[in-house]
Amino acid sequence: MWRGLLLTFSFWGIGAVVLRATLIPPQVCPTVTAEAALASADEAALWIERAQRPDGTYLYEYQAPDDIDLGGYNIVRHAGVTMSLYQRAAETGDLRDLPAADRGLAWMTASLYRRDGWAAFQGPAGGDLQLGASALMLAALEQRRIATSDTSHDDLMRELGRFLIVMQQPGGAFLASWRLATAQPDPALRSKYATGEAFWALTLLHRFFPGEGWDRPARAVARYLSLYRDEAEGFDFPPWADQWAAYGLAEMASWPLDEDNVAYARRLAERFGFLVRVESQRRQDWWSNLVHGRQARAAGLGTWGEALDSLHHLASVDPRLAPLREKLAERAACAAGLLAGRQVTEARAADYGSPESVRGAWFTGGITRMDDQQHALSALVRAAPILAATKEERR
């Protein structure tokens, strides 16, 4: 009897181990140093620059196996990619990307729509005005100002900021599009991304122009994001994983945040930490794809890293979030390690027909899009100080 029970328990134990290994695989977070993270970000920036066209636009989408430019374009992502180049300069002090970023900026300034004292980035195709495009253009100018201390674009920054205010609703929310036909915002159109983008851009305006009242609309959207956005905009699994909101909260760290903002930051930390933890358990094989889903593209994983970097900064400044600091550093390091490990190296690129079109990029199913490089670059360059500080603390 006892031998039978022992045998049964043994089978159960073995089954439990096998089940855990297949359904709940261990996390794998490749180790990456601050220096390696910066080197990876450098390679991403070089890919963007090599892929830039003479008019300042970038290669939008590329298929590596067949060496095909897949075409298409998106002005919001153009603004985001340009912002990431300026951001690298702002974070590191290395201004080598400025010429490429300035070409990207010139393409935007050539396509502005102005009205009633405000300006919006419209794009050369014309059409209705997208909040996200102008918000990220403003963020790009703000990162440029941090990097260079050049004040020549200050008036344009204010003009773009006034467009954001035009798009803001009384409760702090934003509408996503200004319709030229009606000369007013489209009341039915919201964006899951543009609200956070506008939030961050407004908080940075307050940094540069602290006496001009930009903090008031920023606080209004911070309250909306913290208390109402998920329900009002119908997100099924709150909080919506909004890395731009994390950027904005981090910029507000010394204002300081109110208790609702702090509670929202905690929820974001839990969400982004969970996303990276799940990603660290995914493998590149059919079973993992079936059970755990495919690995995230760099444009997704990069945004999670950006959020964790921002929330780590917030936890380093606000004592109410200090207990999360160590865990946020761990998750940010994991995201950076995953990104660095998945980037196409010079050696791997040599296997392709056009190595310079592949090197430094991230591919999903053989395809990369320019925002894969944007978000990965931003996550890696902002993770570097966290990695360096963690190394120093462990000595």
C-alpha atoms as a printed R data frame, in Angstrom:
    type eleno elety resid chain resno       x      y       z
1   ATOM     1    CA   MET     A     1   0.000  0.000   0.000
2   ATOM     2    CA   TRP     A     2   2.692  2.484   1.072
3   ATOM     3    CA   ARG     A     3   4.774  1.620  -1.973
4   ATOM     4    CA   GLY     A     4   1.759  2.297  -4.205
5   ATOM     5    CA   LEU     A     5   1.100  5.636  -2.547
6   ATOM     6    CA   LEU     A     6   4.756  6.566  -2.831
7   ATOM     7    CA   LEU     A     7   4.729  5.684  -6.525
8   ATOM     8    CA   THR     A     8   1.559  7.729  -7.052
9   ATOM     9    CA   PHE     A     9   3.013 10.747  -5.264
10  ATOM    10    CA   SER     A    10   6.196 10.409  -7.306
11  ATOM    11    CA   PHE     A    11   4.206 10.485 -10.544
12  ATOM    12    CA   TRP     A    12   2.299 13.525  -9.276
13  ATOM    13    CA   GLY     A    13   5.531 15.267  -8.392
14  ATOM    14    CA   ILE     A    14   7.079 14.551 -11.767
15  ATOM    15    CA   GLY     A    15   3.879 15.664 -13.475
16  ATOM    16    CA   ALA     A    16   3.848 18.909 -11.508
17  ATOM    17    CA   VAL     A    17   7.446 19.644 -12.492
18  ATOM    18    CA   VAL     A    18   6.735 18.902 -16.156
19  ATOM    19    CA   LEU     A    19   3.545 20.982 -16.048
20  ATOM    20    CA   ARG     A    20   5.364 23.927 -14.518
21  ATOM    21    CA   ALA     A    21   8.184 23.687 -17.028
22  ATOM    22    CA   THR     A    22   5.794 23.675 -19.980
23  ATOM    23    CA   LEU     A    23   3.023 25.998 -18.810
24  ATOM    24    CA   ILE     A    24   4.976 28.258 -16.436
25  ATOM    25    CA   PRO     A    25   8.545 28.356 -17.758
26  ATOM    26    CA   PRO     A    26  11.234 30.191 -15.792
27  ATOM    27    CA   GLN     A    27  11.965 33.821 -16.482
28  ATOM    28    CA   VAL     A    28  15.004 34.516 -18.629
29  ATOM    29    CA   CYS     A    29  16.361 38.044 -18.299
30  ATOM    30    CA   PRO     A    30  19.662 38.373 -20.173
31  ATOM    31    CA   THR     A    31  22.234 40.384 -18.267
32  ATOM    32    CA   VAL     A    32  23.110 43.701 -19.864
33  ATOM    33    CA   THR     A    33  25.481 46.398 -18.641
34  ATOM    34    CA   ALA     A    34  24.908 50.129 -18.917
35  ATOM    35    CA   GLU     A    35  27.626 50.274 -21.547
36  ATOM    36    CA   ALA     A    36  26.030 47.488 -23.583
37  ATOM    37    CA   ALA     A    37  22.598 49.139 -23.354
38  ATOM    38    CA   LEU     A    38  24.028 52.397 -24.686
39  ATOM    39    CA   ALA     A    39  25.852 50.541 -27.460
40  ATOM    40    CA   SER     A    40  22.586 48.858 -28.443
41  ATOM    41    CA   ALA     A    41  20.825 52.240 -28.473
42  ATOM    42    CA   ASP     A    42  23.634 53.619 -30.640
43  ATOM    43    CA   GLU     A    43  23.108 50.832 -33.177
44  ATOM    44    CA   ALA     A    44  19.375 51.584 -33.263
45  ATOM    45    CA   ALA     A    45  20.053 55.275 -33.875
46  ATOM    46    CA   LEU     A    46  22.481 54.415 -36.663
47  ATOM    47    CA   TRP     A    47  19.830 52.225 -38.319
48  ATOM    48    CA   ILE     A    48  17.386 55.150 -38.243
49  ATOM    49    CA   GLU     A    49  19.982 57.483 -39.726
50  ATOM    50    CA   ARG     A    50  21.007 55.065 -42.475
51  ATOM    51    CA   ALA     A    51  17.337 54.610 -43.338
52  ATOM    52    CA   GLN     A    52  16.614 58.335 -43.502
53  ATOM    53    CA   ARG     A    53  15.770 59.816 -46.875
54  ATOM    54    CA   PRO     A    54  17.080 63.171 -48.154
55  ATOM    55    CA   ASP     A    55  13.749 64.883 -47.409
56  ATOM    56    CA   GLY     A    56  13.993 63.963 -43.715
57  ATOM    57    CA   THR     A    57  11.533 61.055 -43.693
58  ATOM    58    CA   TYR     A    58  12.563 57.583 -42.559
59  ATOM    59    CA   LEU     A    59  12.219 54.084 -43.949
60  ATOM    60    CA   TYR     A    60   8.859 53.107 -42.507
61  ATOM    61    CA   GLU     A    61   8.678 49.327 -42.842
62  ATOM    62    CA   TYR     A    62  11.230 46.876 -44.191
63  ATOM    63    CA   GLN     A    63  11.224 43.145 -44.943
64  ATOM    64    CA   ALA     A    64  14.691 41.718 -44.423
65  ATOM    65    CA   PRO     A    65  14.595 38.274 -46.094
66  ATOM    66    CA   ASP     A    66  13.654 39.774 -49.467
67  ATOM    67    CA   ASP     A    67  15.295 43.195 -48.937
68  ATOM    68    CA   ILE     A    68  12.019 45.012 -49.655
69  ATOM    69    CA   ASP     A    69  10.914 48.491 -48.611
70  ATOM    70    CA   LEU     A    70   7.254 47.851 -47.775
71  ATOM    71    CA   GLY     A    71   6.291 51.507 -48.103
72  ATOM    72    CA   GLY     A    72   3.646 53.354 -46.141
73  ATOM    73    CA   TYR     A    73   4.080 56.219 -43.712
74  ATOM    74    CA   ASN     A    74   2.697 57.578 -40.458
75  ATOM    75    CA   ILE     A    75   3.343 61.137 -39.319
76  ATOM    76    CA   VAL     A    76   2.780 60.344 -35.633
77  ATOM    77    CA   ARG     A    77   5.532 57.743 -35.787
78  ATOM    78    CA   HIS     A    78   7.732 60.166 -37.726
79  ATOM    79    CA   ALA     A    79   7.458 62.593 -34.821
80  ATOM    80    CA   GLY     A    80   8.150 59.782 -32.358
81  ATOM    81    CA   VAL     A    81  11.269 58.567 -34.164
82  ATOM    82    CA   THR     A    82  12.600 62.127 -34.380
83  ATOM    83    CA   MET     A    83  11.898 62.567 -30.681
84  ATOM    84    CA   SER     A    84  13.883 59.427 -29.833
85  ATOM    85    CA   LEU     A    85  16.970 60.759 -31.633
86  ATOM    86    CA   TYR     A    86  16.780 64.007 -29.687
87  ATOM    87    CA   GLN     A    87  16.096 62.034 -26.513
88  ATOM    88    CA   ARG     A    88  19.291 60.048 -26.950
89  ATOM    89    CA   ALA     A    89  21.191 63.327 -27.211
90  ATOM    90    CA   ALA     A    90  19.405 64.707 -24.145
91  ATOM    91    CA   GLU     A    91  20.081 61.617 -22.042
92  ATOM    92    CA   THR     A    92  23.719 61.076 -23.019
93  ATOM    93    CA   GLY     A    93  25.060 64.464 -24.104
94  ATOM    94    CA   ASP     A    94  26.169 62.885 -27.383
95  ATOM    95    CA   LEU     A    95  24.971 65.192 -30.159
96  ATOM    96    CA   ARG     A    96  25.976 63.082 -33.155
97  ATOM    97    CA   ASP     A    97  22.320 62.315 -33.987
98  ATOM    98    CA   LEU     A    98  21.344 65.988 -34.186
99  ATOM    99    CA   PRO     A    99  21.777 66.407 -37.976
100 ATOM   100    CA   ALA     A   100  19.447 63.475 -38.711
101 ATOM   101    CA   ALA     A   101  16.959 64.601 -36.068
102 ATOM   102    CA   ASP     A   102  17.037 68.158 -37.405
103 ATOM   103    CA   ARG     A   103  16.247 66.866 -40.903
104 ATOM   104    CA   GLY     A   104  13.285 65.014 -39.435
105 ATOM   105    CA   LEU     A   105  12.240 68.190 -37.634
106 ATOM   106    CA   ALA     A   106  12.533 70.298 -40.793
107 ATOM   107    CA   TRP     A   107  10.119 67.927 -42.543
108 ATOM   108    CA   MET     A   108   7.624 68.611 -39.753
109 ATOM   109    CA   THR     A   109   8.065 72.385 -39.603
110 ATOM   110    CA   ALA     A   110   7.427 72.530 -43.356
111 ATOM   111    CA   SER     A   111   3.959 71.029 -42.802
112 ATOM   112    CA   LEU     A   112   2.435 73.128 -40.038
113 ATOM   113    CA   TYR     A   113  -1.171 74.308 -39.883
114 ATOM   114    CA   ARG     A   114  -1.663 77.571 -37.997
115 ATOM   115    CA   ARG     A   115  -4.849 79.131 -36.665
116 ATOM   116    CA   ASP     A   116  -5.841 81.506 -33.841
117 ATOM   117    CA   GLY     A   117  -2.384 81.593 -32.275
118 ATOM   118    CA   TRP     A   118  -1.777 77.838 -32.271
119 ATOM   119    CA   ALA     A   119   0.100 75.478 -34.569
120 ATOM   120    CA   ALA     A   120  -0.307 71.799 -35.388
121 ATOM   121    CA   PHE     A   121   1.803 69.334 -37.341
122 ATOM   122    CA   GLN     A   122  -0.412 68.429 -40.286
123 ATOM   123    CA   GLY     A   123   1.921 66.562 -42.633
124 ATOM   124    CA   PRO     A   124   2.407 67.197 -46.361
125 ATOM   125    CA   ALA     A   125  -0.692 65.214 -47.324
126 ATOM   126    CA   GLY     A   126  -2.920 67.709 -45.526
127 ATOM   127    CA   GLY     A   127  -6.118 66.529 -43.901
128 ATOM   128    CA   ASP     A   128  -7.421 66.674 -40.357
129 ATOM   129    CA   LEU     A   129  -4.995 67.391 -37.528
130 ATOM   130    CA   GLN     A   130  -3.925 64.524 -35.277
131 ATOM   131    CA   LEU     A   131  -3.300 65.326 -31.629
132 ATOM   132    CA   GLY     A   132  -0.595 62.657 -31.343
133 ATOM   133    CA   ALA     A   133   1.468 64.058 -34.210
134 ATOM   134    CA   SER     A   134   1.609 67.523 -32.665
135 ATOM   135    CA   ALA     A   135   2.165 66.199 -29.139
136 ATOM   136    CA   LEU     A   136   5.165 64.129 -30.212
137 ATOM   137    CA   MET     A   137   6.520 66.951 -32.370
138 ATOM   138    CA   LEU     A   138   6.375 69.115 -29.254
139 ATOM   139    CA   ALA     A   139   8.081 66.378 -27.231
140 ATOM   140    CA   ALA     A   140  10.802 66.217 -29.902
141 ATOM   141    CA   LEU     A   141  11.389 69.967 -29.634
142 ATOM   142    CA   GLU     A   142  11.493 69.670 -25.854
143 ATOM   143    CA   GLN     A   143  14.094 66.910 -25.981
144 ATOM   144    CA   ARG     A   144  16.087 69.030 -28.426
145 ATOM   145    CA   ARG     A   145  15.993 71.940 -26.002
146 ATOM   146    CA   ILE     A   146  17.225 69.719 -23.163
147 ATOM   147    CA   ALA     A   147  20.057 68.446 -25.348
148 ATOM   148    CA   THR     A   148  21.177 71.780 -26.801
149 ATOM   149    CA   SER     A   149  19.763 74.597 -24.597
150 ATOM   150    CA   ASP     A   150  18.774 76.222 -27.903
151 ATOM   151    CA   THR     A   151  15.784 78.523 -27.361
152 ATOM   152    CA   SER     A   152  15.130 79.297 -31.024
153 ATOM   153    CA   HIS     A   153  12.081 77.002 -31.138
154 ATOM   154    CA   ASP     A   154  10.480 78.240 -27.904
155 ATOM   155    CA   ASP     A   155   7.709 80.170 -29.651
156 ATOM   156    CA   LEU     A   156   6.836 77.144 -31.786
157 ATOM   157    CA   MET     A   157   6.753 74.990 -28.655
158 ATOM   158    CA   ARG     A   158   4.212 77.372 -27.152
159 ATOM   159    CA   GLU     A   159   2.147 77.356 -30.355
160 ATOM   160    CA   LEU     A   160   2.021 73.565 -30.350
161 ATOM   161    CA   GLY     A   161   1.153 73.605 -26.659
162 ATOM   162    CA   ARG     A   162  -1.788 75.906 -27.368
163 ATOM   163    CA   PHE     A   163  -3.071 73.405 -29.933
164 ATOM   164    CA   LEU     A   164  -2.992 70.720 -27.242
165 ATOM   165    CA   ILE     A   165  -5.059 72.974 -24.978
166 ATOM   166    CA   VAL     A   166  -7.598 73.467 -27.784
167 ATOM   167    CA   MET     A   167  -7.963 69.683 -27.936
168 ATOM   168    CA   GLN     A   168  -8.444 69.257 -24.172
169 ATOM   169    CA   GLN     A   169 -11.900 68.761 -22.676
170 ATOM   170    CA   PRO     A   170 -13.104 70.376 -19.426
171 ATOM   171    CA   GLY     A   171 -12.520 67.182 -17.428
172 ATOM   172    CA   GLY     A   172  -8.920 66.846 -18.589
173 ATOM   173    CA   ALA     A   173  -9.478 64.342 -21.414
174 ATOM   174    CA   PHE     A   174  -8.303 64.953 -24.968
175 ATOM   175    CA   LEU     A   175  -9.975 64.558 -28.319
176 ATOM   176    CA   ALA     A   176  -7.774 62.998 -30.963
177 ATOM   177    CA   SER     A   177  -8.504 64.925 -34.161
178 ATOM   178    CA   TRP     A   178  -9.254 68.484 -35.303
179 ATOM   179    CA   ARG     A   179 -11.592 68.429 -38.292
180 ATOM   180    CA   LEU     A   180 -10.859 71.035 -40.937
181 ATOM   181    CA   ALA     A   181 -14.399 70.806 -42.316
182 ATOM   182    CA   THR     A   182 -15.966 71.924 -39.035
183 ATOM   183    CA   ALA     A   183 -13.024 73.927 -37.655
184 ATOM   184    CA   GLN     A   184 -13.285 72.142 -34.327
185 ATOM   185    CA   PRO     A   185 -12.225 68.911 -32.617
186 ATOM   186    CA   ASP     A   186 -14.094 65.748 -33.565
187 ATOM   187    CA   PRO     A   187 -16.176 65.032 -30.431
188 ATOM   188    CA   ALA     A   188 -16.409 61.313 -31.166
189 ATOM   189    CA   LEU     A   189 -12.739 60.507 -31.644
190 ATOM   190    CA   ARG     A   190 -10.369 59.565 -28.800
191 ATOM   191    CA   SER     A   191  -6.941 57.941 -28.927
192 ATOM   192    CA   LYS     A   192  -5.474 55.419 -26.497
193 ATOM   193    CA   TYR     A   193  -2.009 56.900 -27.145
194 ATOM   194    CA   ALA     A   194  -2.420 60.613 -27.839
195 ATOM   195    CA   THR     A   195  -3.778 61.529 -24.404
196 ATOM   196    CA   GLY     A   196  -0.610 60.340 -22.701
197 ATOM   197    CA   GLU     A   197   1.571 61.913 -25.390
198 ATOM   198    CA   ALA     A   198  -0.104 65.285 -24.836
199 ATOM   199    CA   PHE     A   199   0.184 64.867 -21.063
200 ATOM   200    CA   TRP     A   200   3.943 64.342 -21.212
201 ATOM   201    CA   ALA     A   201   4.458 67.231 -23.630
202 ATOM   202    CA   LEU     A   202   2.539 69.595 -21.348
203 ATOM   203    CA   THR     A   203   4.532 68.597 -18.264
204 ATOM   204    CA   LEU     A   204   7.757 69.396 -20.131
205 ATOM   205    CA   LEU     A   205   6.398 72.794 -21.179
206 ATOM   206    CA   HIS     A   206   5.984 73.579 -17.491
207 ATOM   207    CA   ARG     A   207   9.657 72.711 -16.948
208 ATOM   208    CA   PHE     A   208  10.762 75.284 -19.524
209 ATOM   209    CA   PHE     A   209   8.122 77.950 -18.888
210 ATOM   210    CA   PRO     A   210   7.142 77.502 -15.225
211 ATOM   211    CA   GLY     A   211   5.320 80.803 -14.856
212 ATOM   212    CA   GLU     A   212   3.008 80.422 -17.837
213 ATOM   213    CA   GLY     A   213   0.397 78.051 -16.415
214 ATOM   214    CA   TRP     A   214   1.160 74.876 -18.369
215 ATOM   215    CA   ASP     A   215   0.938 72.921 -15.129
216 ATOM   216    CA   ARG     A   216  -2.827 73.469 -14.897
217 ATOM   217    CA   PRO     A   217  -3.808 71.477 -18.011
218 ATOM   218    CA   ALA     A   218  -1.124 68.926 -17.152
219 ATOM   219    CA   ARG     A   219  -2.612 68.373 -13.703
220 ATOM   220    CA   ALA     A   220  -6.085 68.141 -15.221
221 ATOM   221    CA   VAL     A   221  -5.076 65.321 -17.560
222 ATOM   222    CA   ALA     A   222  -3.105 63.628 -14.766
223 ATOM   223    CA   ARG     A   223  -6.309 63.520 -12.726
224 ATOM   224    CA   TYR     A   224  -8.296 62.197 -15.694
225 ATOM   225    CA   LEU     A   225  -5.731 59.468 -16.335
226 ATOM   226    CA   SER     A   226  -5.546 58.521 -12.675
227 ATOM   227    CA   LEU     A   227  -9.264 58.327 -11.978
228 ATOM   228    CA   TYR     A   228 -11.450 58.209 -15.066
229 ATOM   229    CA   ARG     A   229  -9.768 57.352 -18.370
230 ATOM   230    CA   ASP     A   230  -9.911 53.554 -18.198
231 ATOM   231    CA   GLU     A   231 -13.668 53.489 -17.560
232 ATOM   232    CA   ALA     A   232 -14.562 56.485 -19.734
233 ATOM   233    CA   GLU     A   233 -12.719 55.099 -22.753
234 ATOM   234    CA   GLY     A   234 -13.724 51.471 -22.243
235 ATOM   235    CA   PHE     A   235 -10.457 49.698 -21.440
236 ATOM   236    CA   ASP     A   236 -11.325 46.175 -20.353
237 ATOM   237    CA   PHE     A   237  -8.252 45.424 -18.233
238 ATOM   238    CA   PRO     A   238  -7.221 48.611 -16.446
239 ATOM   239    CA   PRO     A   239  -4.941 50.336 -16.222
240 ATOM   240    CA   TRP     A   240  -4.238 50.802 -19.901
241 ATOM   241    CA   ALA     A   241  -0.497 50.217 -20.392
242 ATOM   242    CA   ASP     A   242   0.325 53.830 -21.239
243 ATOM   243    CA   GLN     A   243   4.055 54.516 -21.191
244 ATOM   244    CA   TRP     A   244   3.438 58.153 -22.106
245 ATOM   245    CA   ALA     A   245   1.462 58.562 -18.905
246 ATOM   246    CA   ALA     A   246   4.457 57.145 -17.025
247 ATOM   247    CA   TYR     A   247   6.690 59.719 -18.706
248 ATOM   248    CA   GLY     A   248   4.350 62.496 -17.598
249 ATOM   249    CA   LEU     A   249   4.101 61.276 -14.012
250 ATOM   250    CA   ALA     A   250   7.892 61.058 -13.823
251 ATOM   251    CA   GLU     A   251   8.204 64.644 -15.046
252 ATOM   252    CA   MET     A   252   5.743 65.685 -12.307
253 ATOM   253    CA   ALA     A   253   7.714 63.888  -9.590
254 ATOM   254    CA   SER     A   254   8.867 67.083  -7.875
255 ATOM   255    CA   TRP     A   255   5.644 69.088  -8.323
256 ATOM   256    CA   PRO     A   256   4.565 66.792  -6.416
257 ATOM   257    CA   LEU     A   257   1.918 64.194  -7.332
258 ATOM   258    CA   ASP     A   258  -1.333 63.942  -5.399
259 ATOM   259    CA   GLU     A   259  -2.426 60.674  -3.804
260 ATOM   260    CA   ASP     A   260  -4.582 59.652  -6.761
261 ATOM   261    CA   ASN     A   261  -1.623 60.108  -9.103
262 ATOM   262    CA   VAL     A   262   0.557 58.007  -6.791
263 ATOM   263    CA   ALA     A   263  -2.035 55.233  -6.692
264 ATOM   264    CA   TYR     A   264  -2.204 55.319 -10.495
265 ATOM   265    CA   ALA     A   265   1.595 55.106 -10.712
266 ATOM   266    CA   ARG     A   266   1.501 51.994  -8.508
267 ATOM   267    CA   ARG     A   267  -1.046 50.377 -10.805
268 ATOM   268    CA   LEU     A   268   1.061 51.192 -13.843
269 ATOM   269    CA   ALA     A   269   4.121 49.706 -12.147
270 ATOM   270    CA   GLU     A   270   2.229 46.479 -11.515
271 ATOM   271    CA   ARG     A   271   0.960 46.332 -15.105
272 ATOM   272    CA   PHE     A   272   4.302 46.974 -16.791
273 ATOM   273    CA   GLY     A   273   6.155 44.697 -14.393
274 ATOM   274    CA   PHE     A   274   3.701 41.915 -15.203
275 ATOM   275    CA   LEU     A   275   4.062 42.454 -18.960
276 ATOM   276    CA   VAL     A   276   7.851 42.176 -18.810
277 ATOM   277    CA   ARG     A   277   7.673 39.151 -16.527
278 ATOM   278    CA   VAL     A   278   5.401 37.339 -18.997
279 ATOM   279    CA   GLU     A   279   7.614 38.355 -21.909
280 ATOM   280    CA   SER     A   280  10.675 36.954 -20.141
281 ATOM   281    CA   GLN     A   281   8.964 33.532 -20.100
282 ATOM   282    CA   ARG     A   282   8.329 33.413 -23.860
283 ATOM   283    CA   ARG     A   283  10.568 31.429 -26.166
284 ATOM   284    CA   GLN     A   284  10.992 31.302 -29.933
285 ATOM   285    CA   ASP     A   285   9.376 27.917 -30.537
286 ATOM   286    CA   TRP     A   286   5.987 26.633 -31.586
287 ATOM   287    CA   TRP     A   287   5.004 25.393 -28.120
288 ATOM   288    CA   SER     A   288   5.709 28.705 -26.454
289 ATOM   289    CA   ASN     A   289   3.844 30.492 -29.239
290 ATOM   290    CA   LEU     A   290   0.859 28.204 -28.686
291 ATOM   291    CA   VAL     A   291   0.775 28.361 -24.894
292 ATOM   292    CA   HIS     A   292   2.211 31.795 -24.062
293 ATOM   293    CA   GLY     A   293   1.827 33.773 -27.264
294 ATOM   294    CA   ARG     A   294   4.469 35.114 -29.596
295 ATOM   295    CA   GLN     A   295   7.270 37.327 -28.400
296 ATOM   296    CA   ALA     A   296   6.376 41.016 -28.435
297 ATOM   297    CA   ARG     A   297   7.745 43.192 -31.183
298 ATOM   298    CA   ALA     A   298  10.330 45.748 -30.089
299 ATOM   299    CA   ALA     A   299   7.808 48.574 -30.429
300 ATOM   300    CA   GLY     A   300   5.813 46.863 -27.665
301 ATOM   301    CA   LEU     A   301   8.603 45.642 -25.402
302 ATOM   302    CA   GLY     A   302  10.345 48.986 -25.797
303 ATOM   303    CA   THR     A   303   7.317 50.898 -24.508
304 ATOM   304    CA   TRP     A   304   7.224 48.664 -21.432
305 ATOM   305    CA   GLY     A   305  10.878 49.439 -20.809
306 ATOM   306    CA   GLU     A   306  10.253 53.166 -21.257
307 ATOM   307    CA   ALA     A   307   7.468 53.047 -18.688
308 ATOM   308    CA   LEU     A   308   9.564 51.141 -16.161
309 ATOM   309    CA   ASP     A   309  12.459 53.575 -16.627
310 ATOM   310    CA   SER     A   310  10.097 56.494 -15.972
311 ATOM   311    CA   LEU     A   311   8.440 54.885 -12.971
312 ATOM   312    CA   HIS     A   312  11.856 54.033 -11.516
313 ATOM   313    CA   HIS     A   313  12.773 57.726 -11.720
314 ATOM   314    CA   LEU     A   314   9.502 58.597 -10.016
315 ATOM   315    CA   ALA     A   315  10.137 56.060  -7.244
316 ATOM   316    CA   SER     A   316  13.621 57.516  -6.768
317 ATOM   317    CA   VAL     A   317  12.156 60.975  -6.122
318 ATOM   318    CA   ASP     A   318   8.809 60.365  -4.397
319 ATOM   319    CA   PRO     A   319   9.189 58.584  -1.029
320 ATOM   320    CA   ARG     A   320   5.655 57.212  -1.280
321 ATOM   321    CA   LEU     A   321   6.815 55.021  -4.173
322 ATOM   322    CA   ALA     A   322  10.296 54.268  -2.833
323 ATOM   323    CA   PRO     A   323   9.383 50.661  -1.849
324 ATOM   324    CA   LEU     A   324   8.881 49.907  -5.567
325 ATOM   325    CA   ARG     A   325  12.263 51.243  -6.654
326 ATOM   326    CA   GLU     A   326  14.280 48.028  -6.435
327 ATOM   327    CA   LYS     A   327  11.668 45.928  -8.208
328 ATOM   328    CA   LEU     A   328  11.241 48.556 -10.920
329 ATOM   329    CA   ALA     A   329  15.002 48.541 -11.481
330 ATOM   330    CA   GLU     A   330  14.911 44.758 -11.813
331 ATOM   331    CA   ARG     A   331  12.084 44.834 -14.362
332 ATOM   332    CA   ALA     A   332  13.664 47.711 -16.317
333 ATOM   333    CA   ALA     A   333  16.935 45.776 -16.471
334 ATOM   334    CA   CYS     A   334  15.074 42.704 -17.697
335 ATOM   335    CA   ALA     A   335  13.394 44.679 -20.488
336 ATOM   336    CA   ALA     A   336  16.741 46.173 -21.499
337 ATOM   337    CA   GLY     A   337  18.392 42.748 -21.506
338 ATOM   338    CA   LEU     A   338  15.639 41.254 -23.646
339 ATOM   339    CA   LEU     A   339  15.878 44.116 -26.127
340 ATOM   340    CA   ALA     A   340  19.656 44.013 -26.389
341 ATOM   341    CA   GLY     A   341  19.582 40.252 -26.844
342 ATOM   342    CA   ARG     A   342  17.053 40.389 -29.695
343 ATOM   343    CA   GLN     A   343  18.707 43.146 -31.708
344 ATOM   344    CA   VAL     A   344  20.368 42.106 -34.968
345 ATOM   345    CA   THR     A   345  24.126 42.283 -34.469
346 ATOM   346    CA   GLU     A   346  26.745 42.990 -37.100
347 ATOM   347    CA   ALA     A   347  27.592 39.269 -37.237
348 ATOM   348    CA   ARG     A   348  23.971 38.217 -37.762
349 ATOM   349    CA   ALA     A   349  23.398 40.975 -40.300
350 ATOM   350    CA   ALA     A   350  26.178 39.551 -42.461
351 ATOM   351    CA   ASP     A   351  23.879 36.649 -43.343
352 ATOM   352    CA   TYR     A   352  21.509 38.998 -45.213
353 ATOM   353    CA   GLY     A   353  21.759 40.411 -48.698
354 ATOM   354    CA   SER     A   354  21.718 43.991 -47.391
355 ATOM   355    CA   PRO     A   355  23.491 43.861 -44.006
356 ATOM   356    CA   GLU     A   356  23.327 47.608 -43.332
357 ATOM   357    CA   SER     A   357  19.537 47.535 -43.714
358 ATOM   358    CA   VAL     A   358  19.336 44.887 -40.999
359 ATOM   359    CA   ARG     A   359  22.078 45.676 -38.503
360 ATOM   360    CA   GLY     A   360  20.873 47.387 -35.338
361 ATOM   361    CA   ALA     A   361  17.178 46.689 -35.936
362 ATOM   362    CA   TRP     A   362  14.570 44.401 -34.379
363 ATOM   363    CA   PHE     A   363  12.460 42.123 -36.554
364 ATOM   364    CA   THR     A   364   9.186 40.274 -36.076
365 ATOM   365    CA   GLY     A   365   8.451 37.722 -38.768
366 ATOM   366    CA   GLY     A   366  11.261 39.181 -40.855
367 ATOM   367    CA   ILE     A   367   9.763 42.694 -40.771
368 ATOM   368    CA   THR     A   368  10.808 45.805 -38.876
369 ATOM   369    CA   ARG     A   369   9.013 49.128 -38.587
370 ATOM   370    CA   MET     A   370  10.697 52.370 -37.671
371 ATOM   371    CA   ASP     A   371   8.985 52.609 -34.284
372 ATOM   372    CA   ASP     A   372  10.566 49.286 -33.307
373 ATOM   373    CA   GLN     A   373  13.859 51.165 -33.288
374 ATOM   374    CA   GLN     A   374  12.308 54.267 -31.699
375 ATOM   375    CA   HIS     A   375  10.913 52.588 -28.614
376 ATOM   376    CA   ALA     A   376  13.809 50.189 -28.136
377 ATOM   377    CA   LEU     A   377  16.287 53.068 -28.400
378 ATOM   378    CA   SER     A   378  14.399 55.132 -25.820
379 ATOM   379    CA   ALA     A   379  14.066 52.220 -23.400
380 ATOM   380    CA   LEU     A   380  17.737 51.275 -23.633
381 ATOM   381    CA   VAL     A   381  19.203 54.746 -23.348
382 ATOM   382    CA   ARG     A   382  17.049 55.530 -20.305
383 ATOM   383    CA   ALA     A   383  17.754 52.160 -18.687
384 ATOM   384    CA   ALA     A   384  21.516 52.769 -18.781
385 ATOM   385    CA   PRO     A   385  21.618 54.995 -15.648
386 ATOM   386    CA   ILE     A   386  19.498 52.446 -13.778
387 ATOM   387    CA   LEU     A   387  21.869 49.645 -14.758
388 ATOM   388    CA   ALA     A   388  24.898 51.721 -13.758
389 ATOM   389    CA   ALA     A   389  23.381 52.655 -10.392
390 ATOM   390    CA   THR     A   390  22.382 49.060  -9.663
391 ATOM   391    CA   LYS     A   391  25.921 47.900 -10.390
392 ATOM   392    CA   GLU     A   392  27.313 50.573  -8.069
393 ATOM   393    CA   GLU     A   393  24.880 49.684  -5.273
394 ATOM   394    CA   ARG     A   394  25.919 46.022  -5.424
395 ATOM   395    CA   ARG     A   395  29.614 46.750  -4.946
